[in-house]
Amino acid sequence: ELGPYRHFMQKEIHEQPRAVADTIEALIDAGAFVAELFGDDAAEVLRDVEGVQILACGTSYYAGLTARYWIESIAKLPCTVEIASEYRYREAFANPKNLIVTISQSGETLDTMEALKYAKSLGHTKTLSICNVPESAIPRASRLVYYTRAGAEIGVASTKAFTTQLVALFTLTCTLARLQGRLDETQEAAHIDALRQLPGSIQHALNLEPQVAVWSDRFAPKQHALFLGRGVHYPIALEGALKLKEISYIHAEAYPAGELKHGPLALVDESMPVVVIAPNDALLEKVKSNIQEVRARGGEMFVFTDADSHFGESEQVHVIRTPRHVGVLSPVVHAIPVQLLAYHAALARGTDVDKPRNLAKSVTVE
Ligand code: M6R
């Protein structure tokens, strides 16, 4: 069942080119961001949406945080993202013209299900779920559904579910933008082409595994790690930190790089590894100046970037590059190396990678 892989997590990481390709298959066949991808009456539901409210837990929540950047910049709709267990217990403001989006790999997470029920009790009728398990509770309770086609995910650490959620959310973004007249044909064709090329770009990132594994050996003895990113890559830093703590038990925290000097910089010394997600986007120069602050304090840096960005490598600054910057879908590609880093760090520490202590695959209790 595992084939050439040592763990389900490693197998699932490597299945991502296929999982992403399957998840966008219907879109590629349609050749356009058509509302029907989300259900028969989706055009009617989505056309007059005034904002998007995303509810989820864990990794699915980080997929939502990533999507917020896309929804506001491409669909030009206000978007909030909230942890389901928080939303369900507060007196939330409800605008029934907002779209409630729940994201759940299992479709059975109790907090997400209860958050959806609560949203409905507040008068929300426009509900959409992004889910990996057909006919599970959350999609059954939602008006619209987009199924990710990652296939069964067995490792407790979510990997292929995350990247397929991201492409589903990008598809939702572009569909909303198109329905609301904010995406012209040229832009639509460019986004579809970018999605079509994504499985290949993910494969290139997977090919970096041997290099990432070398880094992991330096990580394994550490007690703490800091992850930094900016903009749409900040949620990838959060996801990287979650993966690392979940399976290697190394304490990890993620910060938007601009926040460093507002507190976490005090933690940085020679014993604190700092992982930086720094693709060649509009924020690269900002990230570079942030990491000078780390360098000046003796911190060891592990930078994930693209081929065309210039980073001075040194004893203190290690760099791994993906072959090219893939534009707006860059966070999907950069999810791969942080998964690999966590996996190999856990391997080096000898933890139970697929079944980390204290955790369950599907959290159906409060
Ligand atoms: O099945 P769901 O997507 O609703 O699960 C949500 C979280 O429990 C899940 O993503 C969890 O954080 C993962 N173990 C992270 O790897």
Residues whose N, C-alpha, C, O or C-beta is under 5 A from the ligand:
A	BS01	M6R	C57 G58 T59 S60 I103 S104 Q105 S106 G107 T109 V156 A157 S158 K361 V363
